[in-house]
């Protein structure tokens, strides 16, 4: 079930594997249905963050995951 939830979050957010592995609960904003993803795919290689909207199915998948510091 946990693997399925991670895959659904990747599918609905179009997150890269590394972006998902860096994801923390502080990056998830369930109230506003969005998630903050960090990427290094920009000039200079520094991490830059973008907010990605969450569809209801992704919110449901996130709610099934354990509430530890890191999601993955």
C-alpha positions in Angstrom: 0.0 0.0 0.0 2.8 2.4 0.9 4.5 1.8 -2.5 1.2 2.4 -4.3 0.8 5.7 -2.5 4.3 6.9 -3.5 3.7 5.9 -7.1 0.4 7.7 -7.1 2.0 10.9 -5.7 4.7 10.6 -8.4 2.1 10.2 -11.1 -0.2 13.0 -10.0 2.6 15.5 -9.3 5.0 14.5 -12.1 7.7 14.5 -9.5 11.1 13.1 -10.4 12.4 10.3 -8.1 14.9 12.7 -6.5 12.3 15.3 -5.9 10.1 12.7 -4.2 13.0 11.4 -2.1 13.7 15.0 -0.8 10.0 15.6 0.0 9.2 16.3 3.7 5.9 16.7 5.5 6.7 20.4 5.8 6.6 20.6 2.0 3.0 19.3 1.9 0.2 21.8 2.2 -3.0 19.7 2.4 -5.2 22.6 3.3 -4.3 24.4 0.0 -4.0 21.2 -1.9 -0.4 21.7 -3.1 3.1 20.3 -2.5 6.5 22.1 -2.8 8.9 20.2 -4.9 12.6 21.0 -5.0 14.7 20.5 -8.2 18.3 21.0 -9.2 17.5 21.1 -12.9 18.2 24.8 -13.1 21.3 26.9 -14.0 23.9 26.7 -11.2 22.6 23.4 -9.7 21.1 25.1 -6.6 17.8 23.7 -5.3 14.8 25.7 -6.4 11.3 25.0 -5.2 8.0 25.1 -7.1 4.5 24.5 -5.8 2.5 21.8 -7.6 -1.2 21.5 -7.2 -2.6 18.2 -5.8 -5.6 16.5 -7.2 -7.9 14.8 -4.7 -6.5 11.3 -5.4 -3.0 12.5 -4.5 -4.3 14.0 -1.3 -5.8 10.7 -0.4 -2.6 8.9 -1.2 -0.6 11.2 0.9 -3.0 10.8 3.8 -2.2 7.0 3.9 1.5 7.5 4.4 3.1 7.4 7.8 3.8 10.8 9.4 7.5 10.6 9.8 9.9 13.4 9.1 10.7 12.4 5.5 8.0 10.9 3.3 10.4 8.4 1.7 
